[in-house]
Amino acid sequence: MAKIYLVRHGQAASGWGLEEDPGLDDLGRSQARDAAQKLAPLGPLPILSSPKARARETASPLAALWAVEPTIEKRVGEIRFPSETPADRVRWLKAMMADQWPSLAPDLQQWRRDVIEALLDIENDTVVFSHFIAINSAVSHATDDQRVISFRPDNASITVIETNGDRLYLVEHGREADTRVN
């Protein structure tokens, strides 16, 4: 089975919904370096990253240590939000996070299936830099938990799952935090 190290991006320079594609702030860059040091002995392994700047910047220190180029994988990207205004995005996200996957709109269920399929397609041990909801999508699928949020991965935490190509298995939750949508 392939082991997948799901790394949530480091702390972003702005809150969710306030900026289209923020990079990391100073703490986020420090978190990215710490995650790279923890993962360094495992590789070099392939690295997949969400296209979002905060995920790519979190992947950067590990990619440099291993001298590998991360592959951008859109399917592990940030959840698609329906609203244009920051206040509406935050309201929508708070409501969605309290929900269950089967009751969400078809496009969100498809987004979740895309995340899961991207992970099921992995054939070798791989590090994947992604996002809070995407990591929850994988974990809830692996544990047959229908809640959108089954745990709260901290910035730059490392959650470990395995796949045989047909199913995901949770090996270890990453460090949790009291993440707030602001």
N, C-alpha and C positions, 0 to 999 in steps of 0.2 A: 504494500500500500504506500501511496505517496503521502508524505507528511507536508502539511501546509502551515506556514507560520504567518498568521494574519496580524499585521501591524496597523493599529490605528494611527493616523497622522498625528504629528506633534501639534502643540497648541498654535492655533491660527492667529494671525495678526489682527483679525477682527471677528466679531461674533457671527454666528450662522445667520444668513439672510441679510447682513448689513453690507456685504461686499460680494460681488459676483464670484471672484476666485482669489481669495487672499492667500498669501504665502504664510510662512511661519514667523512668529515673533522670536525674540531672543530666547525665551524659555523653550519654545518649540524646537529651535535649532539645537539647544542643549539636550532636549529629550531625544531628538533624532540621533545625536552622537551616542547617547547612552544605549539606545536600542541597537545601534550598529555594533557597539562593543559586546553586547550580550549575544548577538547573532553571529558575530565574526567567526567563532570557532566551528560553526556548522558548515562552512562553505569553503570555496565559492559554490553558490547555488543560483539557479535562475531567479531573477527578480521581476515581478510584475507590479505595475503601479497604476492606480487611477490616473486619469489625465489631469486631475486638479493639482494646482501648484502646491498646496500644502502636503499632498501625498508624495509628489515627485521630490519635493525638498526634504521630506522625511526619509525617502529612499536614498538620497544622494550620498550621505556618509558611508552607508554600507556598500553601495555600488563602487565608491572610490576605494574602500578597503579591499574589495574583491576584484577590482578592475574589470567589472562587468557593466554592460549597458542595460538599464532596466527596459523592459518591454512595456509599452503603454497598453493597458487592457481596459477599454471603455466599460466593459460589463461589470467591473468592480468599482465603478465610479460612484459619485454621490447620487443619492436619490433625486429623482426629478420632482421639482416642486411646481405647483400649478399657478402660483400667484407672482405678480411682478413687484409688488411693494414689500419692503422689508417687514413691516408690521404684520401684513397678511401672511407672509411666509412663516413667521414665528408662530402665529396663532394656529395656522394649518399644521405645522410640525408638532406642536404640543398635543393637539387633538389626535393626530395620526399615531403618535408614539404611545398613546393610551389605548389603542385599538388592537384588533386581532387581524392577522393577514387575510383570512377568508372574507372579511367584511369590507376590505378596501377596494377601491376602484380597479377595474381590469388592467389599466395601464401600470398601476403600482404592483399588482400581482405579477405582471409580465416582467417588470424591472427586477423583482425578487427572483423569478425563474432565471433571468439572465445572469444574475450574480451566482446563483447555485450552479448553473450550467458551466460558467467560466471556471468554477472551482472543480467541478466533476471532470472537466477536460484536462486537468493537470495530471501528468503521468509520472513526474519525478518530484522529489522534495523541492519545494519552492517557497520563496518569501513573497508575500503579497501585501502591498501598502494600500490601505483602503480607508473606509469611513465607518463611523458609529453604526448607522442603520444597516449598511451592507454587511458588516461583521455580525450584527444581530440576525440578519437574514440567514446567514450560514449556520450560526449556532442554533437558532430556533428550528431550522430544517433538520440539523443533525440530531436534535433532542426531541423532535416531534412536538415542539411547543408552538402553539399558534399565536402567541403574543408577539407583537411587533418588537417590543423591547423585553428580552428575557434576561439581560444583564447589561451593565454599564461600563464598557471598556474605557479605561483611562487613556489620555493622550499618550501615544507611543507605547501602549501596552501590547503584549504579544499573546495572541490566542492561538492555540494549536489544534488543528483538526487533521483528520486523515481521510483519504478517499481511495476507493478501489475502482473508481470510474462510474460506479452505479449508485453509490451512497456516500454521504458525509458522516464522519464519526467525530464527536468531540473528544479531544484528548485532555485539554487543559484550558480553562478560562484565563484570559489575561487579567492583569491587575485592574480592579474596578475603582471607579471614582463617582462622586456625586455630580455628574454632568448636568448642567442646566442649559436650557435653550434661552439665549438672551438676545 
